[in-house]
Amino acid sequence: MRVRLGIIGAGLISQVEHVPNVLALPDRFELVAIADPSFQHRDFIEQRYGLATYTSYRDMLDGVALDAVIIASPEHTHYEIACAALKRGHHVLCEKPLCYLESEIEDLIACRDATGLIFQVAHMKRWDPTVEMFFELISGKASQLRFIGVEVNDPNYWPFIEQHATRLETSTGVASGASAEDHKGAMVDRALGSHLDSFERRSVTGPFFASMVHDINLIHGICDAMGVMSCEAMAGAFFAEGWGGSCLLSLNGEQALGQVAHVTVPHLADYLERISVFLDDCRYELRFPSPYLNSQPTELIRISSSGNRQEVTSFRSGFREAFVRELEGFHEAIMSGRIDRNSLEDAKRDVRLLLAASRLAIASRSNADVKSGAQG
Ligand SMILES: NC(=O)c1ccc[n+]([C@@H]2O[C@H](COP(=O)([O-])OP(=O)(O)OC[C@H]3O[C@@H](n4cnc5c(N)ncnc54)[C@H](O)[C@@H]3O)[C@@H](O)[C@H]2O)c1
């Protein structure tokens, strides 16, 4: 069955990924309309794809018959839009980060359960064929885990979208502007129960919730695959004027440690996202290319040794694109009535951990009395 689909939000991720990818799956989806308040973005979608657009998502939901929506607007709008879509009986694929407030996710869970609709959160890396292969390779190996290290160095996408057809409202591609940042900041204040300064707000909304949410979601997936029973935040830190963030995790108590660090390096046209998993007899390393370099396979190697003889094994699982497989999975979930990954419950677990790490980072700033020197 073809799913009649609407997309809400026509900025960077929709222009680069969702719109072209949905249109490339005509057996599964009919892309009926797109809603976005930005004239520039609607005009681009109309001119390039000949699609109907709406200024307001409510008008779109009222105006056309849909089965499902993709929500690709800024995160502070996700809850309101997701509630409206579920109440109209539409299945939802919602971009990450889902929300900042756990209570909002609980509301969405109740609404999903009352309606029996599919709600999938868009963590596309979980659909990466190399990630799927990696999860099989480490399955059941919890007792061997020693350390998980994650490093992300991101120039904030500018070098990687040049080869895509886009028209973005500002030179940075962030159409939603300062007021969106204010909304996000106010929500983070509510979620953390305190008034954050601008450095803390940028750190929580940027490195933590916009970027590290991908890696926290993957670490939870790794723990599930291995059978690791607990993953708790032990420490958090903000740095690089709010463009860097880091957290420490305890995995199965004191058995193993996780360390995640994200830093934006604005003028370095290079992307690094490396996840290293150390077991007691080998180390795996996953290296993701920039998310916008489509069909570039994620690299996976295993380093092991016998005495001094070292072996490096490289694994590859094809060239299928994670963003496309995510859409195929969403269609399959709608057809079967079941999702097998990226549920609301999974997102709630990720958000809870990110909030705990954010609290620890804020507390450590207060303890070190560094706030006054880093305002702005
Ligand atoms: N999965 C990934 O790797 C990935 C990558 C980038 C962005 N994202 C996520 O996708 C979402 C959008 O990010 P982006 O980079 O495309 O941002 P963007 O600012 O480029 O685009 C957001 C769009 O939403 C529109 N918008 C704002 N309020 C709206 C509303 N109420 N209704 C409809 N549209 C509205 C804006 O006008 C803008 O066109 C964010 O949640 C972001 O975290 C995910």
The ligand as an ORCA input file, in Angstrom:
! r2SCAN-3c Opt
* xyz 0 1
  N      19.034     12.794     11.519
  C      19.995     13.702     11.322
  O      21.151     13.391     11.118
  C      19.614     15.151     11.367
  C      20.419     16.093     10.729
  C      20.035     17.445     10.759
  C      18.894     17.831     11.439
  N      18.157     16.878     12.093
  C      16.973     17.282     12.867
  O      15.938     17.687     11.973
  C      15.216     18.784     12.549
  C      15.299     19.981     11.600
  O      16.649     20.329     11.457
  P      17.185     21.171     10.187
  O      18.657     21.096     10.271
  O      16.498     20.735      8.959
  O      16.729     22.635     10.615
  P      16.390     23.905      9.686
  O      16.316     25.045     10.609
  O      17.276     23.952      8.488
  O      14.918     23.561      9.157
  C      13.806     23.530      9.998
  C      12.612     23.964      9.190
  O      11.443     23.870      9.992
  C      10.653     25.040      9.725
  N       9.726     25.260     10.837
  C       9.917     25.949     11.988
  N       8.792     25.905     12.742
  C       7.895     25.159     12.035
  C       6.547     24.766     12.274
  N       5.910     25.104     13.393
  N       5.920     24.032     11.336
  C       6.552     23.674     10.179
  N       7.834     24.003      9.911
  C       8.494     24.739     10.835
  C      11.657     26.158      9.512
  O      11.097     27.237      8.805
  C      12.722     25.427      8.713
  O      12.479     25.471      7.325
  C      15.847     19.050     13.923
  O      15.138     18.354     14.911
  C      17.246     18.477     13.765
  O      17.836     18.077     14.981
  C      18.478     15.572     12.035
*
